[in-house]
Amino acid sequence: MRGFVRIAVNVPSLAGVFVDGRAGTPATFDYSLPESLSGHIEAGHLVRVPFGGRTVQGVVLAVIDQPAVAETKDVIELVDPKPALTLAQIALAEWMADSTLNPIASIVGLFLPPGLSQQADTLFSIRNPQVPGGQEETAKTSQSARGSSGGSAAAARLVKLLEQRGALRGRQIDRALPHLEWRKTAQYLVRSGVLSSQSILPPASVRPKYVRTAQLAVRPEAAQNAMSDLGSSEATRGRRQKALTYLISRPEAINVSWVYAESGCNLADLQALAERELIILAEQEIWRDPLEHTEAAAPTEHNVVLSADQTRAWKSIEAGFAESFAGTPVKPFLLQGVTGSGKTELYLRAAMETIRKSRQVIVLVPEISLTPQTVRRFLVHFPGQVGLVHSKLSEGERYDTWRRARAGSLQVTIGARSALFAPLSKVGLVVVDECHDASYHQSEPPFYDAVPAAQAYARICGGLCIMGSATPNVAQRYQIEAGRGVRLELTKRIASESTVSPAPTLDLPLVHIVDMRDELKAGNRGTFSRELSAGLSDVLERGEQAILFLNRRGTATYVFCRNCGYVVRCPRCETPLTYHLAAGEKLLCHRCGYERQMPKRCPECGEASIRAYGLGTEKVEADVQQAFPMARTLRWDWETTRQKQAHEIILQHFVAGRADVLIGTQMLAKGLDLPRVTLVGIVLADVGLYLPDPFAPERVFQLLTQVAGRAGRSTRGGRAVLQTFSPEHYAIRAAAEHDVNAFYLQELAQRRRLGYPPFSHLIRLEYRHHDPKRAEGEARATASRLQRRLEDEGRDEANLIGPAPAFYSKLDGRYRWQIIVRGSDPKGLVAGGHFAGWRIEVDPSSLL
């Protein structure tokens, strides 16, 4: 009997932005199995299949008895004999696709490591270098492509690129011409004979890594006896004797690069020794492990005595494990604990319990900056069993970590949101640390939120999900208190450096609000209030450490003309450019990366009145160095952490006491444990508070509470100084008092009054285009279509906000319009509709 399979095909038009098809449709295809593959393919396998006129990759979702269509094509080949996805991962992918309205193919792609997943592409090359009829003919005959492609200009640029670089794949052209819509022009040039095109499926760009090894092949005595006859010249004999001597001392297979370094020999010398059968030359696979040189935290016996709060929480978690191991579904736990209350200790105990039952653990952290600190604590208890996953790793490191997870060599996988997709076979625990953090939302298609995905995955695997935060989202807490989870509270801070068990409890740091309006009235126009300056002076005198937090980077917020008011903006995004002194007095766009030199004169009025205005991390660092010349400073922001392992290096320097003041942005609020920090200065608390987004006050409250919590995490104590121009705002008052409950109740009432989550759901529809009229027209037409459907079908479960330009109305050269669908079931209105070219985000974390 012939077998059939259902496959999610990896085709660009079926992933990410909705190029064709309907929102929320599965986009799977049925194929038949040739006799040669029958019995060898199962759910989760990576295969190559025909699709239209192309050969594409796909993942088998299920083996089926009957296809949905009368005629099916055969699967071409099996890419890997081992499944790429587990059955639980397939179930999670299907849940995510349904809940986010994404095509299943785009979600499945998240589960494959970069370099292994390959999309079909088109290879373009020059057939006839002369554009027919010259540029006038091109302009005339490409009118259909003119609107978005730029007509003759696009044709000329495309042909010039291919002449210079030779044949290129479509995605290579995208990178070379990032702001040009060239595809319609390319189709015209293919039809007119200027270009040729060929569908291709690039090979995987990652593969196992092998190194050449050398190993002694005879007894040491025999090798010693051969020393005198190893070459005709003294120099050759000397090199080979040293190499053989080194291999006698190291009888195991060893990388030849070590032999070269120790003996000065070369490959020809080793080959000569191999020909004499004195050594064996071979190739050995090595794992590219990003944790290879990571030191674990100081090893200690795990005899920590839990606090009263921790004990109560652990008893609930322990009962959850008992239910889980008995096969009973367990609701997620929300571990709401003040900063420094010992949440990580409970994560470790839960991981130990999981592994004791022969199951595996996933630990999610919101930022790469947190991973080294978390990894070192887990390495103490699970040496050699911890894998690391995040975007700053090389493709080879991610591929090998993925393979080790698939092979069952890892018991704990730690990382940012992508760590959720590690192919562990027996997941028993999913931890989501700092579960409130917006970093768990993927901000590019396919949009998803790793927190509900983690809850779903734990449920699918029959395991536990533990979410931890000092400041959980209003929606997260509301969900738990509505009976969809268990809330556990840790109300006391624990001294992190204490050697006594149980560790003494500590008070939360006192937070003093400084009204910067009063500072201005007193004549202080500097960066630091008088109180913060005095605090920094005290800390430096005592040899302690301070953190200065500012939710901006760069030297100045924007550059403007004092004569006419002209603001220097990014030509692609229309956002003000930021002045960076450290980058060579350049102006940078923090959204798309555009940069330019500082203008000497105003482009608008011609006056030499261009000035930088505002405050950024570079400026704060400069002000600290000016006010306190002996202070050792470190800056921790996007610019200083571009390089691999930069986060860990900066953090290690600060922890080791090589700096007195750490100046940084949001990364400082990410759960770091820095016991020597006794002062936190929040330089400007108001940033982001008044953005036109219903979630803005919550983000500011969380950020301020978290960053203030970096102070006073040891018996030294600590305090925070919060500088603001809005001391009366409820988010700032609650953050200063560490009053999570007061903020929750006030914000919940505000959300209920305005009809925002958790009292409704949102779907954000966004359309982008180079032509502002085209963007606006498409947005208005789509909104009209949705409104008609609401009225015609008498739907009352949703309503529309917009269409309107997005807050950042132009980004990377494209104009942005959006429609917000709000209601109890907005998916019911959107699912199944045509949204070609639209970006669809379900339950977004921001409406900006």
Secondary structure, DSSP 4 states (H G I P E B T S, - for coil): ---EEEEEE--GGGSSSBSSSBTT----EEEEPPTTTTTT--TT-EEEEEETTEEEEEEEEEEESS-SSS--PBP-EES-SS-SS-HHHHHHHHHHHHHHT--HHHHHGGGSPTTT----EEEEEES-SSPTTHHHHHHHHTHHHHHHH-HHHHHHHHHHHHHHH-SEEHHHHHHHSTT---HHHHHHHHHTTSEEEEEE-PPPS---EEEEEEEE-S-HHHHHHTGGGS-SSHHHHHHHHHHHHHHHH--S-EEHHHHHHHH---HHHHHHHHHTTSEEEEEEEE---TTTTPPPSPP--S-PPPPHHHHHHHHHHHHHHHHHHTT---PPEEEEE-TTS-HHHHHHHHHHHHHHTT-EEEEE-SSGGGHHHHHHHHHHHSTT-EEEE-TTS-HHHHHHHHHHHHTT--SEEEESGGGGG---SSEEEEEEETTT-GGGB--SSSP-BHHHHHHHHHHHHT-EEEEEESS--HHHHHHIIIIISEEEEE-SEE-TT--SSSPPEEPPPEEEEEEHHHHHHTT--SSS-HHHHHHHHHHHHHT-EEEEE-S--SSBSEEEETTT--B-B-TTT-PBPEEETTTTSEEE-TTT--EEEPPSS-TTT--S-EEEES--HHHHHHHHHHH-TT--EEEESTGGG-STTHHHHHHHHHHTTS-SEEEESGGGGS----TTEEEEEES-TTTTTTSS-TTHHHHHHHHHHHHHTTS--STT--EEEEEES-TT-HHHHHHHTT-HHHHHHHHHHHHHHHT-TTSSEEEEEEEEESSHHHHHHHHHHHHHHHHHHHHHTT--SEEEEEEEEEEEEEETTEEEEEEEEEES-HHHHHTT-B-TTEEEEES-S---
